[in-house]
């Protein structure tokens, strides 16, 4: 088994999408999961969605370092040692050319996708290094490497995640802590609804003619990466729908 055996796994952004399903699959596989998100009601529903009793809801905003730190320090005494972190919290806001971008949207993406990831990572790294067997899985995007029209700032934040993962892998050599970056392609979650401020019709158009990935696809990939033997580090995984080309432009009217 991988580093998570007999330890707890922190999953950020666990109230929906990839994080929600990852938390469920990990709990069903027998692991204790600390599920982090802002929406406490959704976290409670997540904890009740499995009969394992292994999901510990932790209401906190990854963008707020102090709040997140206090929440992690307040975990119950019977919580196993934290040995893995899935940095899943992230979002895309707005869509269009950079010259028409909304600075508020940019700030939301930078604060969550970059600062939030750094907060969770730096707060938990001492525990992971101390365990001698930690593992960090960062959820990036294929947008980090294959630019597409309209995805500018979001893609740039994910390029940060991609490069940081490689640098962390180098910095943590010899500590026993492994680092993996998972880069999904087009997937059907609440992601598009957030990007388009709840416009369901516009979100649906994004998937026209494509069978997108599901949250299950990504959660199963994360579980596989975490379950490799301690001597094996999966550096990078790209996963895309069969229908999706590398050229990520969208037909007129689709986006």
Buried (B, 14 or more C-beta within 10 A) or exposed (E): EBBBBEBBBBBBBBBBBBBBBBBBBBBBBEBBBBBBBBBEEBBBEBBEBBEBEBBBBBBBBBBBBEBBBEBBEEBEEEBBBBBBBBBBBBBBBBBBEEEEBEEEBBEBBBBBBBBBBBBBBEBBBEBBBBBEBBBBBBBBBBBBBBBBEBBBBBBBBBBBBBEBBEEBBEEBEEBBBBBBBBBBBBBBBBBBBBBBEEEEEBBEBBBEEBEBBBBBBBBBBBBBBBBBEBEEBBEBBBBBBEEBEEEBEBEEEEB
